[in-house]
Amino acid sequence: MHELALRMQFGDAQLWEGQYLRLLFNTHILRIVPANVSAFRSAATLYEFGKAAPVVYSETDTARVYAQDSVAIARTRRLFQRLDAVALDEEQSKRKLAEYVSGLREDTHGGGTDLA
């Protein structure tokens, strides 16, 4: 998840806190791409199967594309390698998300944090 998505403000602080806590405690693996890292052009999903060729799925506001050609597969694998290289590790990501929760609690409670 890109850190800029954590900064998007929809609803009130209570709604944000609930969403942050859900990510913090109900997500199997969470890795945050820091805000200072350029956003990537589009999301992609790589499906890999035991007995079939891999498939890349990508979506924009105007198209949904499935691709099986080797160039698309290689490009998607490089994208995931880059994400792995720039994203915070799991513990760092949890700490970053906890900072967002603490910041909300400081704003709504007037000082100090209640996050353990």
Residue pairs with C-beta under 8 A, 6 or more apart in sequence:
1 23
1 30
1 31
1 32
1 33
2 32
2 33
2 35
2 37
2 39
3 32
3 33
3 34
3 35
3 96
4 35
4 39
6 20
6 32
6 97
6 100
7 35
9 16
10 16
13 104
13 107
13 108
14 108
16 100
16 104
17 101
17 104
17 105
20 97
20 100
20 101
20 104
21 101
23 30
23 97
24 30
24 94
24 97
24 98
24 101
29 90
30 90
30 93
30 94
30 97
31 83
31 87
31 88
31 89
31 90
31 93
32 87
32 88
32 92
32 93
32 96
32 97
33 83
33 86
33 87
33 88
34 86
34 87
34 88
37 86
40 79
40 82
40 83
42 58
42 59
42 60
43 58
43 59
44 56
44 57
44 58
44 76
44 79
45 56
45 57
45 58
46 54
46 55
46 56
46 57
46 73
46 76
46 77
46 80
47 54
47 55
47 56
47 57
48 54
53 68
54 68
54 73
55 66
55 67
55 68
56 65
56 66
56 67
56 68
56 72
56 73
56 76
57 64
57 65
57 66
58 64
58 65
58 67
59 65
67 73
87 93
88 96
98 115
101 115
102 113
102 115
105 113
105 114
105 115
106 112
106 113
